[in-house]
């Protein structure tokens, strides 16, 4: 997908200031209690997602996350299909005080490629 320059610049800045986790580490991190947070829209989530992940779309993230994930030290791994929305979501969570908010490098595409 072709993104606008401003959107891509915002996503690049978000990636530069938040940590990422590798797709190959997702399962073990989830086994240790981390939350994989699918920030795509519900129809995207319904079409395929990381098993055990929670869905909270990017458009409602800041409004609803505190009710879903009240502990600010929870390990959260945001993901979309690739990187941009996941990184933007992780940055928003960091701004809200979630000290362990990250994004999955390469998103769902990278995760699915591991089993291909």
N, C-alpha and C positions, 0 to 999 in steps of 0.2 A: 504494500500500500504506500502511495506517495503522500507524505505529510507536508504541511506547510513549514516554512522555515522557522517561524516563531514557535510552533508546537514542538518541532524537533529540538530547537535550542532549549526550551523548557525541560524537555525530557533528558537531554544531554546533561543539563545542569543538575537535575535530580539524581541521575546516575553517578555523577561526580561526588555527590555529598552523602550518599547512603551506601551501605555495604550490600554486596550481593552474595548469594550462595549458589553453588553449582548444582545443576539438576541431578547429578549423580549422588549428591548428599541429602536430597529431600527425604527419601524414605527413612533413613536413619535418624534425621533430625525430627521427623514426625513421631518416630518410635520413642524418642526422648521427650516428647511433649510439645514440640513446635506445632504451630498452626499454619497450614498452607491456606492462604486466603486468595481465592479466585475473585478478582475484582472486575471480571468481565460481566457483561449483561446476563441476566438469567437464561435467555435463550441460548447464548453461547455456552454457558455452564451445562445446560441440559444436553447439548450436542456432544459433550465430552469434557472430562476434567480429571484432575488428579484424585484418585480414590481417597476418600476421607477428608477432602478439602471442604472448607466452608465457602459459600458464595455471598459476597457483599459487593454489589456493583460500585464502580468508581463514582458514579453520580450520587450515591447515598452513603458513601464511606464515612465521611466526617460526621454525618448526622446520626448514624446508627452504631458505629463501632464500639462506643463506650458501653452500650447495653449488651453487646455480644462478647466483647473482650475487655473486661473492666480492669484487669491487672496490667499496669504500665510496663512491667518487666517481662511480659510474655514474649517468647520468641515467635515472631510473625514473619512468614515468607510470602510476600505478595506476588501474584503472578497474573499475567495476561497471556496472549499468544506468543509474544516475543519479549520485549523489554520495556517499552515506553510507559504504558499505563501502570505496569508493576512498579517501576521506579518512581513514577509520580506519586503513586499511592503510598509507597514506603516513605517517601520524603514528607508527605502530608502527615503520616502517623508519627514520624520523628518530631515534626513541628507540634504535634499534640501531646508529646511527652512519652511516646512509646519508644523506650530506649533500645529495644532489640528488634526494631522493624527493619526488614531487609526485603530484597526482591530476588526472585529466581532468575539467574542469568539465562537468557534464551527462552524463558517462560515455558508454557505448555509444549511448544514445538520442540524445545531441547529435551524436556522430560520424556515426551513420547518417542523421540529418536533413540533413547536408550534401550528401548525394547523392540526396536525395528530390526 
